[in-house]
């Protein structure tokens, strides 16, 4: 969360990500080589270590599973209105 702006950085995890973790920092290279390396700063290094573990575990799972095509979620089908029973 960017505390100085309303523009938050959002990146989807990708199997081609490369991580470089150092005290208080996580640097990562996204799959698009034309994009810059990104960096996250953590005031508390324990929080950095916790998030590093989560990212590493998720990347391992992504890399181990076969690639699935990404599709937009489809809206739920509408059901016809129920008819009221007359007595």
C-alpha positions as CSV (number, residue, x, y, z in Angstrom):
1,X,0.0,0.0,0.0
2,X,1.4,3.3,-1.1
3,X,0.9,5.7,1.9
4,X,2.0,8.8,-0.1
5,X,-0.2,8.3,-3.1
6,X,-3.4,6.7,-4.3
7,X,-1.5,4.9,-7.1
8,X,-0.7,1.4,-5.6
9,X,1.6,-0.9,-7.5
10,X,-0.1,-4.1,-8.4
11,X,1.8,-7.0,-10.0
12,X,0.5,-10.5,-10.6
13,X,2.8,-13.3,-9.5
14,X,4.4,-15.1,-12.5
15,X,6.6,-18.2,-12.7
16,X,9.4,-16.1,-14.4
17,X,9.8,-13.7,-11.5
18,X,13.3,-13.5,-10.0
19,X,13.6,-12.4,-6.4
20,X,16.6,-10.8,-4.6
21,X,15.9,-10.3,-0.9
22,X,18.1,-8.3,1.4
23,X,17.6,-6.8,4.9
24,X,14.5,-4.6,4.8
25,X,14.1,-5.0,1.0
26,X,12.6,-7.4,-1.6
27,X,13.6,-6.7,-5.2
28,X,11.9,-8.6,-8.0
29,X,12.2,-8.8,-11.7
30,X,8.9,-9.3,-13.5
31,X,8.4,-11.5,-16.6
32,X,8.4,-8.5,-19.0
33,X,12.1,-7.6,-19.7
34,X,11.1,-4.1,-20.8
35,X,9.9,-3.3,-17.3
36,X,12.2,-2.1,-14.5
37,X,13.1,-4.1,-11.5
38,X,10.8,-3.4,-8.6
39,X,11.6,-3.0,-5.0
40,X,9.7,-3.1,-1.8
41,X,11.0,-1.6,1.4
42,X,10.0,-2.9,4.9
43,X,10.4,-0.9,8.1
44,X,10.4,-4.2,10.0
45,X,12.7,-6.8,8.6
46,X,10.6,-9.5,10.3
47,X,7.7,-8.5,8.1
48,X,10.0,-8.6,5.0
49,X,11.0,-12.2,5.9
50,X,7.4,-13.2,6.5
51,X,6.3,-11.9,3.1
52,X,9.4,-13.3,1.4
53,X,8.5,-16.8,2.6
54,X,4.9,-16.3,1.3
55,X,6.1,-15.2,-2.1
56,X,8.7,-17.9,-2.4
57,X,6.1,-20.6,-1.4
58,X,3.6,-19.2,-3.9
59,X,6.2,-19.0,-6.7
60,X,7.2,-22.6,-6.0
61,X,3.6,-23.7,-6.3
62,X,3.0,-21.8,-9.5
63,X,6.2,-23.2,-11.1
64,X,5.2,-26.8,-10.1
65,X,1.7,-26.6,-11.6
66,X,1.0,-26.8,-15.3
67,X,0.2,-23.5,-16.9
68,X,-3.5,-22.8,-17.3
69,X,-4.9,-20.3,-19.7
70,X,-6.1,-17.2,-17.9
71,X,-9.7,-16.2,-18.7
72,X,-11.9,-13.4,-17.4
73,X,-14.4,-14.6,-14.8
74,X,-17.9,-15.1,-16.3
75,X,-21.0,-13.7,-14.7
76,X,-23.2,-16.2,-12.9
77,X,-26.1,-17.4,-15.0
78,X,-29.4,-15.7,-14.1
79,X,-32.1,-18.0,-12.8
80,X,-35.7,-17.4,-13.8
81,X,-37.9,-15.9,-11.1
82,X,-39.8,-18.4,-9.1
83,X,-43.6,-18.4,-9.6
84,X,-45.7,-17.9,-6.5
85,X,-48.0,-20.7,-5.5
86,X,-51.6,-19.8,-5.3
87,X,-53.9,-21.4,-2.8
